Amino acid sequence: MKILVADDLPENRALLDKLLTRMRHQVVLAANGGEAVALFATTDPDLVLMDIMMPAMDGLQAIKAIRAIGRDKWTPIFVVSALSETEDIVAGLEAGADDYLPKPFNQAILQAKLNSVQRFLDMQQVIAADTAQLKIYRDRNETEQLFLQNIFARLIRQNDLKDDYLQFWLKPAHRFSGDLISARRISQQQIYFMLADSTGHGLAAAIPTVIVNQAFQAMTRKGLAIAIIVREINRLLYTQMPPDRFVALAIGMIDSARKSIEIWNGGLPAAMALNAAGEVMHAFQSRHTFAGVLPDAEFDDRCELWQWQAACELFVYSDGLTDAQNAEHARFGPHGVIAALSANPAGRRIDAVKAALERHLATGDAHDDISCMAIRCL
């Protein structure tokens, strides 16, 4: 170790220099507190042995000055004092010292104290190495996360979400969202839509949504039936994902020419068709299990078809919205959703739900992904 010795008496410095050198330590000598502080800053010792009574700057002032120097590692400081000088020892420990070395110097005690310091330094080196390795891992993970975020962003940009008749809100609980909103307009009268809620949170939950989104985009371009699309999504999830990874899903088409809404709902809250007054004209209940749970032979692709008589707005959402809890653990609940929807006209309901939920949460955060979409049916 490199040991800084601060003592105004030459005989004490010489004795410690001899003892410590014989123990194969490197010794740096200071005749007062000011020299000790200056040498500490330039030599970076592993241990400081500090006498208290010294001219120019005493040991207490020197200890405080050394502790004020910012360093990445902790350097132990021992007060060098006779056992009879109890007040000096206590004052030194209160000033920032870690231990004391009694005078006259006992070689066995000195060796034991130095062995204890060496164990501390070895542990500190291990912690520093682990911290450096953790930083490397964290930096690498951050780079990979940003790369994956860019991929997900490009995939989502394939959607026709900038539609005059559609509004949506998606609030991830983590960097990656397990919720997904997609839409594709194939004509002035027809628009496909989908809201997916994958199990779990973060990246693990987001990966299944990539499969869902790719299938939705490819098959809606071809104008395929909802039953065919949802069956293929189920098949892909069932064959490509682990058994514990499945997706709550509402997928459908709005056809303004026929004044119809066709939906397959598996595991999501009931989608609602609302009239101008915000009243529920029709609820599309979940009639199926989650996508990705059943093999193709057991999968039910039957959809619900409903026709509106007057203009309405379809509202679809994930259970992260109703399950959101405030600081008092009160859920936003279906009543919170209905209250926000019924008090606002079509085209403004997504903003109303968002504002109502933010008031409910106040300064808290949601612990699940939140998503909702509204499409006007004219």
matplotlib code that plots the C-alpha trace (Angstrom):
import matplotlib.pyplot as plt

x = [0.0, 1.0, 0.7, 0.8, 2.3, 1.7, 3.6, 5.5, 8.1, 11.0, 11.5, 7.9, 8.1, 11.4, 10.0, 6.8, 8.8, 11.1, 8.3, 6.1, 9.0, 10.0, 6.4, 6.9, 4.7, 5.5, 5.7, 5.0, 6.0, 4.4, 5.6, 2.3, -1.4, -0.9, 1.8, -0.4, -3.3, -1.1, 0.6, -2.8, -4.0, -0.8, 0.2, -3.2, -2.4, -4.3, -4.1, -3.4, -1.8, -2.5, -1.1, -3.4, -1.1, 0.9, 1.9, 0.5, -2.5, -3.4, -4.6, -8.3, -8.2, -6.2, -8.7, -11.6, -9.7, -8.9, -12.5, -13.5, -11.4, -13.7, -12.4, -13.8, -12.5, -12.6, -9.3, -9.1, -7.6, -6.2, -5.6, -2.2, -2.4, -1.6, -4.4, -4.3, -5.3, -8.9, -10.2, -7.9, -9.1, -12.8, -12.2, -10.4, -13.1, -15.8, -13.8, -13.8, -11.2, -12.0, -9.9, -6.9, -3.3, -2.1, 1.3, 3.8, 3.6, 3.1, 4.2, 1.6, -1.2, 0.1, 0.3, -3.3, -4.6, -2.9, -4.2, -7.7, -7.2, -5.8, -9.0, -11.1, -9.0, -9.3, -13.1, -13.2, -11.3, -13.7, -16.7, -15.1, -14.4, -18.0, -19.3, -17.2, -18.5, -22.0, -21.6, -20.3, -23.3, -25.7, -24.2, -24.4, -28.0, -28.9, -27.5, -29.5, -32.6, -32.4, -31.8, -34.9, -36.9, -36.1, -37.2, -40.5, -41.0, -40.5, -43.0, -45.7, -45.2, -46.7, -50.1, -52.8, -53.3, -53.4, -57.0, -59.5, -62.1, -59.7, -58.1, -56.0, -53.8, -51.1, -49.2, -46.5, -45.7, -42.1, -39.9, -41.5, -45.2, -47.1, -50.1, -50.5, -52.9, -53.1, -55.4, -55.6, -58.0, -58.7, -61.3, -63.3, -65.9, -63.8, -61.2, -59.6, -58.6, -56.9, -56.0, -53.7, -52.6, -49.8, -49.2, -46.4, -44.6, -41.6, -39.6, -40.9, -44.5, -43.7, -42.2, -45.5, -47.0, -44.5, -45.9, -49.4, -48.7, -46.9, -49.7, -52.3, -50.4, -49.8, -53.3, -55.3, -53.4, -55.0, -58.4, -58.9, -61.8, -61.4, -61.9, -59.0, -56.7, -57.4, -57.0, -53.6, -52.6, -53.6, -51.6, -48.5, -48.6, -49.4, -46.5, -43.9, -44.3, -43.9, -47.1, -47.2, -47.1, -50.5, -52.4, -55.7, -57.0, -59.9, -59.7, -62.4, -63.6, -65.9, -67.9, -69.7, -71.4, -73.1, -73.2, -71.7, -69.0, -67.5, -65.4, -63.5, -62.8, -60.7, -59.8, -60.3, -62.9, -66.1, -65.7, -68.6, -70.5, -71.6, -74.2, -73.9, -75.1, -72.4, -74.8, -73.8, -75.8, -74.0, -71.3, -69.0, -68.2, -65.2, -66.5, -63.2, -60.0, -56.8, -55.0, -52.2, -53.7, -55.5, -54.2, -55.7, -58.1, -59.7, -59.7, -63.0, -62.8, -66.4, -66.9, -69.8, -71.5, -73.6, -75.2, -75.8, -79.0, -77.5, -74.0, -71.9, -68.3, -66.6, -64.4, -61.9, -59.5, -57.2, -57.7, -54.7, -57.0, -59.6, -57.0, -55.0, -54.8, -54.2, -52.2, -55.1, -55.2, -58.6, -59.1, -60.1, -62.6, -65.3, -67.2, -64.3, -64.2, -68.0, -68.1, -65.4, -67.0, -70.5, -69.6, -67.9, -68.8, -67.4, -63.9, -63.0, -63.4, -59.9, -58.6, -61.3, -60.3, -56.7, -57.4, -59.7, -57.1, -54.3, -56.5, -57.2, -53.5, -52.4, -48.6, -48.6, -47.7, -49.7, -48.2, -49.6, -49.6, -52.7, -54.2, -57.5, -58.9, -62.0, -63.3, -66.3, -68.8, -70.8]
y = [0.0, 3.7, 5.2, 8.9, 9.7, 13.1, 13.9, 17.0, 15.0, 13.7, 10.7, 9.6, 10.0, 8.0, 5.2, 4.8, 5.0, 2.2, 0.0, 0.4, 0.1, -3.1, -4.4, -3.6, -0.5, 2.7, 5.7, 9.4, 11.8, 15.1, 17.4, 19.1, 19.2, 21.5, 19.2, 16.2, 17.8, 18.7, 15.3, 13.6, 15.4, 14.6, 11.1, 9.4, 7.3, 4.2, 5.0, 8.2, 8.1, 11.5, 13.0, 15.6, 18.2, 19.8, 23.3, 25.4, 23.1, 20.6, 17.1, 17.8, 20.6, 18.3, 15.5, 17.8, 19.2, 15.7, 14.6, 17.7, 16.5, 14.6, 11.1, 8.0, 5.8, 6.0, 6.5, 5.3, 7.8, 6.7, 9.1, 8.5, 9.2, 7.9, 6.0, 8.6, 11.3, 10.2, 13.6, 13.7, 10.3, 11.2, 14.6, 12.9, 10.3, 13.1, 15.1, 12.2, 9.6, 5.9, 4.5, 5.2, 3.9, 3.9, 5.2, 3.8, 1.8, -1.9, -3.9, -6.6, -4.1, -2.1, -5.2, -6.2, -2.7, -2.7, -6.1, -4.9, -1.9, -4.2, -6.3, -3.2, -2.0, -5.4, -5.3, -1.7, -2.8, -5.7, -3.3, -0.8, -3.6, -4.8, -1.2, -0.7, -4.0, -3.0, 0.3, -1.5, -3.8, -0.9, 1.1, -1.9, -2.6, 1.0, 0.9, -2.3, -0.9, 2.2, 0.0, -2.0, 1.1, 2.4, -0.9, -0.8, 2.8, 1.9, -0.9, 1.2, 3.9, 1.5, 2.2, 4.6, 6.2, 9.7, 9.3, 12.1, 9.8, 8.2, 9.3, 7.2, 7.3, 4.9, 5.3, 2.7, 1.8, 1.0, 1.9, -0.8, -1.1, -4.4, -2.6, -1.9, 0.2, -0.4, 0.8, 0.6, 2.4, 0.6, 2.9, 6.0, 3.8, 0.9, 1.0, -2.0, -1.4, -3.4, -3.0, -5.6, -6.1, -8.5, -10.3, -8.8, -5.6, -4.1, -5.7, -9.3, -8.0, -5.9, -8.8, -10.6, -7.3, -7.3, -10.6, -9.3, -6.0, -7.6, -10.0, -7.2, -5.0, -7.7, -9.2, -5.9, -4.7, -7.7, -6.8, -10.2, -11.0, -10.4, -14.1, -15.0, -12.3, -13.2, -16.9, -16.3, -14.0, -16.8, -19.4, -17.3, -16.5, -20.1, -21.6, -18.9, -17.7, -19.6, -20.9, -18.1, -15.3, -14.5, -11.4, -9.9, -8.7, -6.7, -6.6, -5.5, -3.4, -0.4, -0.2, 3.1, 2.1, -0.8, 1.1, -1.9, -2.8, -6.2, -7.2, -10.2, -9.6, -12.0, -11.0, -7.2, -5.1, -4.6, -2.2, 0.4, 2.1, 5.5, 7.9, 11.7, 11.9, 9.5, 6.7, 3.1, 1.9, -1.4, -3.3, -5.8, -8.2, -10.5, -13.8, -15.6, -16.4, -14.6, -15.0, -17.5, -19.8, -22.4, -24.5, -23.7, -26.7, -25.4, -21.7, -19.8, -17.1, -16.1, -12.3, -10.1, -7.9, -4.9, -2.2, 1.3, 3.3, 6.7, 8.1, 6.8, 6.5, 3.2, 3.2, 0.3, 0.1, -2.1, -3.0, -0.9, 2.0, 0.7, -0.9, 2.2, 3.0, 6.3, 6.8, 5.5, 2.3, 3.3, 2.0, 4.4, 1.6, 1.3, 4.2, 6.5, 5.6, 6.0, 9.3, 10.8, 9.4, 10.4, 14.0, 14.7, 14.7, 12.4, 13.4, 14.7, 11.6, 10.3, 13.7, 13.6, 10.1, 11.0, 14.2, 12.3, 9.5, 12.0, 13.7, 10.3, 9.4, 12.9, 12.6, 8.8, 6.5, 3.7, 0.3, -1.2, -0.1, 2.0, 2.3, 3.4, 4.4, 6.0, 5.8, 7.9, 5.9, 8.1]
z = [0.0, -0.4, 3.1, 3.9, 7.4, 8.8, 12.1, 13.1, 15.2, 13.0, 15.3, 14.9, 11.1, 11.0, 13.2, 11.1, 7.9, 9.1, 10.3, 7.2, 4.8, 6.5, 5.9, 2.1, 2.0, 0.2, 2.6, 1.9, 4.8, 5.8, 8.6, 9.1, 8.1, 5.2, 3.7, 4.3, 2.4, -0.5, -0.7, -0.4, -3.6, -5.6, -4.4, -4.1, -1.0, 0.1, 3.8, 5.9, 9.4, 10.9, 14.1, 15.7, 17.3, 14.5, 13.6, 10.6, 10.1, 12.8, 12.2, 12.6, 10.0, 7.7, 8.0, 7.2, 4.2, 2.9, 3.2, 1.2, -1.7, -4.1, -5.0, -6.7, -3.9, -0.1, 1.6, 5.3, 7.8, 11.1, 14.0, 15.5, 19.2, 22.6, 24.4, 27.1, 24.6, 24.3, 23.4, 20.4, 19.2, 19.6, 17.9, 15.0, 14.4, 14.5, 11.9, 9.5, 10.6, 10.4, 13.2, 15.4, 15.8, 19.4, 20.6, 21.3, 18.1, 18.6, 15.5, 15.9, 16.3, 13.4, 11.2, 12.1, 11.4, 8.0, 7.1, 7.9, 5.6, 2.9, 3.0, 2.7, -0.3, -2.0, -1.5, -2.9, -6.0, -6.5, -6.2, -8.6, -11.1, -10.8, -11.2, -14.3, -15.8, -14.9, -16.7, -19.8, -19.7, -19.1, -22.0, -24.3, -23.2, -23.8, -27.3, -28.0, -26.5, -28.7, -31.8, -31.0, -30.3, -33.8, -35.3, -33.4, -34.4, -38.1, -37.8, -36.2, -38.9, -41.4, -39.8, -41.2, -37.8, -39.2, -40.3, -40.1, -38.4, -35.9, -32.7, -30.3, -27.2, -26.2, -23.0, -22.3, -18.7, -19.8, -22.7, -24.9, -25.1, -24.9, -26.4, -30.1, -32.1, -35.8, -38.6, -42.4, -44.6, -47.9, -49.3, -48.4, -46.7, -45.2, -42.5, -40.7, -37.1, -34.3, -30.7, -29.1, -25.5, -25.0, -21.7, -19.5, -19.8, -21.6, -24.4, -23.7, -24.1, -27.2, -29.3, -29.9, -31.1, -33.9, -35.2, -34.8, -36.6, -39.5, -40.1, -39.8, -42.3, -44.9, -44.8, -44.7, -47.8, -49.6, -48.2, -46.6, -44.2, -40.5, -39.8, -42.0, -40.5, -36.9, -37.6, -39.1, -36.2, -33.8, -35.8, -35.8, -32.1, -31.2, -33.3, -32.8, -29.2, -25.8, -24.3, -21.7, -24.4, -25.8, -26.9, -26.0, -29.3, -30.8, -34.6, -37.1, -40.0, -40.2, -43.5, -43.8, -47.0, -45.2, -41.9, -40.2, -37.7, -37.7, -34.7, -33.3, -29.6, -27.6, -24.1, -24.3, -22.4, -24.4, -27.3, -27.3, -30.1, -28.7, -30.0, -30.1, -26.5, -25.3, -24.7, -25.4, -28.4, -28.6, -26.7, -28.4, -25.6, -25.6, -26.9, -27.4, -25.5, -26.2, -29.5, -29.4, -26.8, -29.0, -31.9, -35.2, -35.1, -31.9, -32.7, -33.2, -35.8, -35.7, -35.6, -34.4, -37.0, -36.0, -38.1, -36.9, -37.6, -36.6, -36.7, -33.8, -32.6, -31.8, -28.7, -28.1, -25.1, -23.1, -19.5, -18.5, -18.7, -16.2, -14.0, -13.5, -9.7, -8.0, -4.7, -2.7, -4.8, -6.3, -9.9, -12.7, -13.6, -16.2, -14.5, -15.1, -18.8, -19.2, -17.4, -19.6, -22.8, -22.1, -21.2, -24.5, -28.2, -30.9, -32.0, -28.5, -26.4, -26.5, -25.2, -22.5, -21.4, -21.3, -19.2, -16.8, -16.2, -15.6, -13.0, -11.5, -11.3, -10.2, -9.7, -9.8, -12.8, -14.4, -13.9, -17.1, -20.7, -21.5, -25.0, -26.5, -29.9, -31.2, -34.8, -36.0, -38.0, -40.3]

ax = plt.figure().add_subplot(projection="3d")
ax.plot(x, y, z, "-o")
ax.set_aspect("equal")
plt.show()
